Amino acid sequence: MMTGGLSDTKPATAEIQEIADKVKSQLEEKENRKFSVFKAVSYRSQVVAGTIYYIKVDVGDGEFIHMTVLEPLPHENKPLSLQDYQTKKTKDDELEDC
């Protein structure tokens, strides 16, 4: 993928679910609620100084959340971080930059 270019929307993989799981607690803290359902369904990615993932997550009861997650470059030795998110999304909402 070209640096700076946003990928097409793809079905979530086990790796994307793992990324979503790693920032779940950050989202729960910001939203002040716990998610018993937290299933990544699709994603887009963008390579910048690291990789930005835009992830659509099914949180149950027909509600979806769009998350923006930054994975820093390996040499930076920093954890994944939740950059932004949008709540009250639907299954059909286009996955875009938050």
C-alpha positions, -999 to 999 in steps of 0.1 A, spaced: 0 0 0 12 35 -8 22 56 22 -7 80 31 -32 61 9 -64 47 25 -71 11 18 -104 -2 6 -128 -16 32 -120 -52 40 -135 -79 62 -119 -79 97 -93 -105 103 -81 -122 135 -53 -96 136 -78 -67 134 -99 -83 161 -67 -85 183 -60 -48 176 -96 -39 185 -94 -60 217 -62 -42 228 -79 -8 228 -113 -20 241 -105 -9 276 -96 26 264 -130 29 246 -149 15 276 -132 41 298 -141 70 275 -177 58 271 -180 48 308 -196 15 298 -187 -21 293 -192 -40 260 -201 -77 264 -201 -79 225 -171 -65 208 -166 -80 173 -146 -63 146 -165 -67 113 -145 -45 88 -116 -22 86 -96 2 65 -59 11 70 -36 39 62 2 39 64 16 71 79 42 73 107 29 39 117 -4 25 107 -39 39 113 -67 14 114 -103 24 110 -123 -4 125 -161 -10 125 -170 -30 157 -203 -47 165 -211 -39 201 -245 -57 201 -282 -47 199 -277 -35 163 -252 -8 174 -218 -4 158 -188 18 168 -162 31 144 -128 34 160 -95 50 148 -65 32 162 -29 41 158 -2 14 157 31 33 161 62 23 142 80 -7 158 111 12 168 90 37 188 81 9 212 47 24 220 14 6 226 -17 8 203 -38 38 210 -74 47 204 -73 80 186 -110 87 180 -143 69 178 -179 74 167 -209 57 184 -244 50 173 -234 37 139 -253 10 119 -242 -20 100 -246 -1 68 -227 31 77 -197 37 56 -164 32 74 -146 66 72 -120 86 91 -135 94 125 
